């Protein structure tokens, strides 16, 4: 699944356009490499996200085309979350 779509479906980022812009600006990495919006996301990938003064690292646990709001949090595991200093 595309990175921008995964971030929207999993509700890590609310809008796909915002996810796409963040990736285009180099603020998202997959397994330590800068990712484009069209980069493929697979189970087991580590996403490193820098947005809004926050640094978030998540591990992808599942990839689904559609999900409910309640089940969206089960698509990833939060590793770290914090403010940039």
N, CA, C and O atoms as a GROMACS GRO file, in nm:
protein
  340
    1UNK      N    1   0.085  -0.117   0.000
    1UNK     CA    2   0.000   0.000   0.000
    1UNK      C    3   0.090   0.124   0.000
    1UNK      O    4   0.197   0.124   0.060
    2UNK      N    5   0.046   0.228  -0.067
    2UNK     CA    6   0.118   0.355  -0.071
    2UNK      C    7   0.130   0.415   0.069
    2UNK      O    8   0.039   0.400   0.151
    3UNK      N    9   0.240   0.482   0.095
    3UNK     CA   10   0.264   0.545   0.225
    3UNK      C   11   0.156   0.645   0.261
    3UNK      O   12   0.103   0.642   0.372
    4UNK      N   13   0.122   0.735   0.169
    4UNK     CA   14   0.022   0.838   0.201
    4UNK      C   15  -0.114   0.778   0.233
    4UNK      O   16  -0.184   0.826   0.322
    5UNK      N   17  -0.152   0.673   0.161
    5UNK     CA   18  -0.280   0.608   0.188
    5UNK      C   19  -0.277   0.535   0.322
    5UNK      O   20  -0.374   0.538   0.397
    6UNK      N   21  -0.165   0.468   0.353
    6UNK     CA   22  -0.153   0.397   0.481
    6UNK      C   23  -0.168   0.493   0.598
    6UNK      O   24  -0.239   0.464   0.694
    7UNK      N   25  -0.101   0.608   0.592
    7UNK     CA   26  -0.107   0.705   0.700
    7UNK      C   27  -0.249   0.756   0.721
    7UNK      O   28  -0.288   0.783   0.835
    8UNK      N   29  -0.326   0.771   0.614
    8UNK     CA   30  -0.464   0.815   0.625
    8UNK      C   31  -0.555   0.704   0.679
    8UNK      O   32  -0.633   0.728   0.772
    9UNK      N   33  -0.545   0.584   0.622
    9UNK     CA   34  -0.631   0.473   0.664
    9UNK      C   35  -0.606   0.439   0.811
    9UNK      O   36  -0.701   0.410   0.885
   10UNK      N   37  -0.480   0.441   0.854
   10UNK     CA   38  -0.447   0.408   0.993
   10UNK      C   39  -0.475   0.525   1.088
   10UNK      O   40  -0.468   0.510   1.210
   11UNK      N   41  -0.508   0.639   1.032
   11UNK     CA   42  -0.539   0.761   1.106
   11UNK      C   43  -0.421   0.816   1.186
   11UNK      O   44  -0.439   0.882   1.288
   12UNK      N   45  -0.300   0.787   1.140
   12UNK     CA   46  -0.182   0.850   1.198
   12UNK      C   47  -0.181   0.996   1.156
   12UNK      O   48  -0.149   1.084   1.236
   13UNK      N   49  -0.217   1.022   1.029
   13UNK     CA   50  -0.235   1.158   0.976
   13UNK      C   51  -0.377   1.162   0.919
   13UNK      O   52  -0.417   1.071   0.846
   14UNK      N   53  -0.451   1.266   0.951
   14UNK     CA   54  -0.594   1.270   0.919
   14UNK      C   55  -0.626   1.279   0.770
   14UNK      O   56  -0.726   1.223   0.725
   15UNK      N   57  -0.544   1.350   0.694
   15UNK     CA   58  -0.575   1.369   0.552
   15UNK      C   59  -0.463   1.316   0.464
   15UNK      O   60  -0.345   1.332   0.495
   16UNK      N   61  -0.501   1.255   0.353
   16UNK     CA   62  -0.402   1.198   0.262
   16UNK      C   63  -0.316   1.306   0.198
   16UNK      O   64  -0.197   1.284   0.175
   17UNK      N   65  -0.374   1.422   0.170
   17UNK     CA   66  -0.295   1.530   0.110
   17UNK      C   67  -0.188   1.579   0.206
   17UNK      O   68  -0.077   1.611   0.164
   18UNK      N   69  -0.219   1.584   0.334
   18UNK     CA   70  -0.121   1.626   0.434
   18UNK      C   71  -0.010   1.521   0.445
   18UNK      O   72   0.107   1.555   0.456
   19UNK      N   73  -0.046   1.393   0.442
   19UNK     CA   74   0.052   1.285   0.445
   19UNK      C   75   0.142   1.291   0.323
   19UNK      O   76   0.263   1.272   0.333
   20UNK      N   77   0.084   1.318   0.208
   20UNK     CA   78   0.159   1.328   0.084
   20UNK      C   79   0.258   1.445   0.088
   20UNK      O   80   0.373   1.430   0.047
   21UNK      N   81   0.214   1.560   0.138
   21UNK     CA   82   0.301   1.677   0.150
   21UNK      C   83   0.416   1.651   0.245
   21UNK      O   84   0.530   1.688   0.217
   22UNK      N   85   0.388   1.587   0.359
   22UNK     CA   86   0.492   1.557   0.457
   22UNK      C   87   0.599   1.466   0.397
   22UNK      O   88   0.718   1.487   0.417
   23UNK      N   89   0.555   1.365   0.323
   23UNK     CA   90   0.650   1.273   0.260
   23UNK      C   91   0.730   1.345   0.151
   23UNK      O   92   0.850   1.322   0.136
   24UNK      N   93   0.665   1.432   0.075
   24UNK     CA   94   0.734   1.506  -0.031
   24UNK      C   95   0.842   1.598   0.026
   24UNK      O   96   0.943   1.622  -0.040
   25UNK      N   97   0.821   1.648   0.146
   25UNK     CA   98   0.917   1.737   0.211
   25UNK      C   99   1.026   1.660   0.285
   25UNK      O  100   1.113   1.721   0.347
   26UNK      N  101   1.024   1.527   0.281
   26UNK     CA  102   1.128   1.445   0.344
   26UNK      C  103   1.111   1.429   0.493
   26UNK      O  104   1.209   1.399   0.562
   27UNK      N  105   0.991   1.447   0.544
   27UNK     CA  106   0.967   1.438   0.688
   27UNK      C  107   0.927   1.298   0.735
   27UNK      O  108   0.902   1.276   0.854
   28UNK      N  109   0.919   1.204   0.642
   28UNK     CA  110   0.882   1.067   0.677
   28UNK      C  111   0.988   0.972   0.623
   28UNK      O  112   1.029   0.982   0.508
   29UNK      N  113   1.029   0.879   0.707
   29UNK     CA  114   1.126   0.778   0.667
   29UNK      C  115   1.066   0.639   0.689
   29UNK      O  116   0.991   0.617   0.784
   30UNK      N  117   1.100   0.547   0.600
   30UNK     CA  118   1.063   0.407   0.616
   30UNK      C  119   1.192   0.329   0.634
   30UNK      O  120   1.278   0.329   0.545
   31UNK      N  121   1.207   0.264   0.747
   31UNK     CA  122   1.328   0.186   0.780
   31UNK      C  123   1.455   0.268   0.760
   31UNK      O  124   1.555   0.216   0.708
   32UNK      N  125   1.453   0.395   0.801
   32UNK     CA  126   1.571   0.479   0.796
   32UNK      C  127   1.599   0.548   0.663
   32UNK      O  128   1.699   0.618   0.651
   33UNK      N  129   1.512   0.529   0.564
   33UNK     CA  130   1.532   0.592   0.433
   33UNK      C  131   1.418   0.690   0.406
   33UNK      O  132   1.302   0.659   0.433
   34UNK      N  133   1.452   0.807   0.354
   34UNK     CA  134   1.350   0.908   0.322
   34UNK      C  135   1.252   0.848   0.222
   34UNK      O  136   1.292   0.788   0.122
   35UNK      N  137   1.122   0.864   0.250
   35UNK     CA  138   1.018   0.801   0.169
   35UNK      C  139   0.942   0.904   0.086
   35UNK      O  140   0.924   1.018   0.128
   36UNK      N  141   0.898   0.861  -0.031
   36UNK     CA  142   0.810   0.940  -0.116
   36UNK      C  143   0.666   0.899  -0.084
   36UNK      O  144   0.645   0.794  -0.024
   37UNK      N  145   0.568   0.981  -0.122
   37UNK     CA  146   0.428   0.945  -0.096
   37UNK      C  147   0.388   0.811  -0.158
   37UNK      O  148   0.300   0.742  -0.106
   38UNK      N  149   0.454   0.773  -0.268
   38UNK     CA  150   0.418   0.648  -0.336
   38UNK      C  151   0.497   0.528  -0.287
   38UNK      O  152   0.480   0.418  -0.339
   39UNK      N  153   0.584   0.546  -0.186
   39UNK     CA  154   0.662   0.434  -0.134
   39UNK      C  155   0.570   0.327  -0.076
   39UNK      O  156   0.467   0.358  -0.016
   40UNK      N  157   0.609   0.202  -0.095
   40UNK     CA  158   0.528   0.090  -0.046
   40UNK      C  159   0.552   0.066   0.103
   40UNK      O  160   0.666   0.069   0.150
   41UNK      N  161   0.443   0.044   0.177
   41UNK     CA  162   0.449   0.012   0.319
   41UNK      C  163   0.411  -0.134   0.336
   41UNK      O  164   0.310  -0.180   0.280
   42UNK      N  165   0.493  -0.209   0.414
   42UNK     CA  166   0.467  -0.350   0.438
   42UNK      C  167   0.466  -0.375   0.588
   42UNK      O  168   0.516  -0.293   0.665
   43UNK      N  169   0.409  -0.488   0.630
   43UNK     CA  170   0.411  -0.525   0.771
   43UNK      C  171   0.555  -0.536   0.818
   43UNK      O  172   0.640  -0.590   0.746
   44UNK      N  173   0.583  -0.484   0.937
   44UNK     CA  174   0.717  -0.489   0.993
   44UNK      C  175   0.799  -0.364   0.967
   44UNK      O  176   0.904  -0.348   1.029
   45UNK      N  177   0.755  -0.276   0.878
   45UNK     CA  178   0.827  -0.152   0.850
   45UNK      C  179   0.821  -0.058   0.970
   45UNK      O  180   0.724  -0.058   1.045
   46UNK      N  181   0.927   0.021   0.987
   46UNK     CA  182   0.932   0.124   1.091
   46UNK      C  183   0.916   0.259   1.022
   46UNK      O  184   0.991   0.292   0.930
   47UNK      N  185   0.818   0.336   1.066
   47UNK     CA  186   0.794   0.470   1.010
   47UNK      C  187   0.842   0.574   1.110
   47UNK      O  188   0.804   0.571   1.227
   48UNK      N  189   0.925   0.666   1.063
   48UNK     CA  190   0.978   0.775   1.144
   48UNK      C  191   0.917   0.904   1.090
   48UNK      O  192   0.946   0.944   0.977
   49UNK      N  193   0.832   0.969   1.170
   49UNK     CA  194   0.753   1.082   1.122
   49UNK      C  195   0.788   1.208   1.202
   49UNK      O  196   0.784   1.207   1.325
   50UNK      N  197   0.822   1.316   1.131
   50UNK     CA  198   0.849   1.445   1.192
   50UNK      C  199   0.743   1.543   1.142
   50UNK      O  200   0.748   1.586   1.027
   51UNK      N  201   0.649   1.577   1.227
   51UNK     CA  202   0.541   1.669   1.187
   51UNK      C  203   0.496   1.754   1.304
   51UNK      O  204   0.483   1.704   1.416
   52UNK      N  205   0.472   1.880   1.279
   52UNK     CA  206   0.416   1.969   1.380
   52UNK      C  207   0.499   1.978   1.507
   52UNK      O  208   0.443   1.992   1.616
   53UNK      N  209   0.632   1.972   1.495
   53UNK     CA  210   0.717   1.980   1.612
   53UNK      C  211   0.720   1.852   1.694
   53UNK      O  212   0.771   1.851   1.806
   54UNK      N  213   0.666   1.745   1.640
   54UNK     CA  214   0.663   1.616   1.709
   54UNK      C  215   0.741   1.511   1.631
   54UNK      O  216   0.743   1.513   1.508
   55UNK      N  217   0.804   1.421   1.703
   55UNK     CA  218   0.877   1.310   1.643
   55UNK      C  219   0.806   1.182   1.686
   55UNK      O  220   0.796   1.153   1.806
   56UNK      N  221   0.758   1.105   1.590
   56UNK     CA  222   0.685   0.982   1.618
   56UNK      C  223   0.747   0.867   1.541
   56UNK      O  224   0.778   0.880   1.422
   57UNK      N  225   0.764   0.754   1.609
   57UNK     CA  226   0.812   0.632   1.545
   57UNK      C  227   0.708   0.524   1.568
   57UNK      O  228   0.669   0.498   1.682
   58UNK      N  229   0.662   0.461   1.459
   58UNK     CA  230   0.564   0.354   1.469
   58UNK      C  231   0.611   0.232   1.390
   58UNK      O  232   0.685   0.244   1.292
   59UNK      N  233   0.566   0.116   1.435
   59UNK     CA  234   0.593  -0.009   1.364
   59UNK      C  235   0.463  -0.054   1.299
   59UNK      O  236   0.360  -0.062   1.366
   60UNK      N  237   0.467  -0.084   1.170
   60UNK     CA  238   0.349  -0.128   1.096
   60UNK      C  239   0.319  -0.273   1.135
   60UNK      O  240   0.404  -0.360   1.117
   61UNK      N  241   0.199  -0.299   1.188
   61UNK     CA  242   0.162  -0.434   1.226
   61UNK      C  243   0.067  -0.499   1.126
   61UNK      O  244   0.062  -0.622   1.117
   62UNK      N  245  -0.008  -0.419   1.052
   62UNK     CA  246  -0.094  -0.474   0.947
   62UNK      C  247  -0.121  -0.367   0.842
   62UNK      O  248  -0.116  -0.247   0.870
   63UNK      N  249  -0.151  -0.413   0.721
   63UNK     CA  250  -0.182  -0.324   0.610
   63UNK      C  251  -0.319  -0.364   0.557
   63UNK      O  252  -0.336  -0.475   0.506
   64UNK      N  253  -0.417  -0.273   0.569
   64UNK     CA  254  -0.554  -0.300   0.524
   64UNK      C  255  -0.601  -0.183   0.439
   64UNK      O  256  -0.572  -0.067   0.468
   65UNK      N  257  -0.674  -0.215   0.332
   65UNK     CA  258  -0.726  -0.110   0.244
   65UNK      C  259  -0.830  -0.024   0.314
   65UNK      O  260  -0.834   0.098   0.294
   66UNK      N  261  -0.914  -0.086   0.395
   66UNK     CA  262  -1.021  -0.016   0.466
   66UNK      C  263  -1.026  -0.068   0.609
   66UNK      O  264  -0.994  -0.184   0.634
   67UNK      N  265  -1.065   0.017   0.702
   67UNK     CA  266  -1.079  -0.024   0.841
   67UNK      C  267  -1.174   0.071   0.913
   67UNK      O  268  -1.200   0.182   0.866
   68UNK      N  269  -1.224   0.028   1.025
   68UNK     CA  270  -1.310   0.114   1.106
   68UNK      C  271  -1.222   0.203   1.194
   68UNK      O  272  -1.103   0.176   1.211
   69UNK      N  273  -1.281   0.307   1.247
   69UNK     CA  274  -1.207   0.398   1.333
   69UNK      C  275  -1.152   0.324   1.456
   69UNK      O  276  -1.040   0.349   1.499
   70UNK      N  277  -1.233   0.235   1.511
   70UNK     CA  278  -1.191   0.161   1.630
   70UNK      C  279  -1.074   0.066   1.601
   70UNK      O  280  -0.989   0.046   1.688
   71UNK      N  281  -1.069   0.009   1.482
   71UNK     CA  282  -0.966  -0.088   1.448
   71UNK      C  283  -0.842  -0.023   1.387
   71UNK      O  284  -0.740  -0.091   1.369
   72UNK      N  285  -0.847   0.105   1.357
   72UNK     CA  286  -0.734   0.173   1.291
   72UNK      C  287  -0.608   0.170   1.378
   72UNK      O  288  -0.498   0.156   1.325
   73UNK      N  289  -0.622   0.184   1.509
   73UNK     CA  290  -0.506   0.185   1.598
   73UNK      C  291  -0.435   0.050   1.603
   73UNK      O  292  -0.321   0.042   1.647
   74UNK      N  293  -0.502  -0.056   1.560
   74UNK     CA  294  -0.442  -0.189   1.559
   74UNK      C  295  -0.352  -0.210   1.437
   74UNK      O  296  -0.285  -0.313   1.427
   75UNK      N  297  -0.349  -0.114   1.345
   75UNK     CA  298  -0.266  -0.126   1.225
   75UNK      C  299  -0.120  -0.092   1.252
   75UNK      O  300  -0.034  -0.118   1.168
   76UNK      N  301  -0.092  -0.033   1.369
   76UNK     CA  302   0.046   0.005   1.402
   76UNK      C  303   0.069  -0.004   1.552
   76UNK      O  304  -0.025  -0.008   1.632
   77UNK      N  305   0.197  -0.007   1.588
   77UNK     CA  306   0.238  -0.009   1.727
   77UNK      C  307   0.323   0.116   1.751
   77UNK      O  308   0.423   0.137   1.683
   78UNK      N  309   0.283   0.198   1.848
   78UNK     CA  310   0.355   0.322   1.878
   78UNK      C  311   0.484   0.287   1.951
   78UNK      O  312   0.480   0.224   2.057
   79UNK      N  313   0.597   0.326   1.895
   79UNK     CA  314   0.727   0.300   1.957
   79UNK      C  315   0.769   0.419   2.043
   79UNK      O  316   0.792   0.404   2.163
   80UNK      N  317   0.777   0.536   1.982
   80UNK     CA  318   0.808   0.659   2.057
   80UNK      C  319   0.724   0.774   2.006
   80UNK      O  320   0.682   0.776   1.890
   81UNK      N  321   0.699   0.867   2.095
   81UNK     CA  322   0.626   0.988   2.057
   81UNK      C  323   0.675   1.098   2.148
   81UNK      O  324   0.676   1.082   2.270
   82UNK      N  325   0.715   1.210   2.090
   82UNK     CA  326   0.764   1.318   2.174
   82UNK      C  327   0.786   1.446   2.097
   82UNK      O  328   0.778   1.451   1.975
   83UNK      N  329   0.814   1.551   2.174
   83UNK     CA  330   0.840   1.682   2.115
   83UNK      C  331   0.985   1.688   2.068
   83UNK      O  332   1.073   1.624   2.124
   84UNK      N  333   1.007   1.767   1.963
   84UNK     CA  334   1.144   1.792   1.917
   84UNK      C  335   1.204   1.897   2.009
   84UNK      O  336   1.136   1.988   2.054
   85UNK      N  337   1.331   1.883   2.035
   85UNK     CA  338   1.396   1.979   2.125
   85UNK      C  339   1.491   2.066   2.049
   85UNK      O  340   1.555   2.153   2.108
   0.00000   0.00000   0.00000
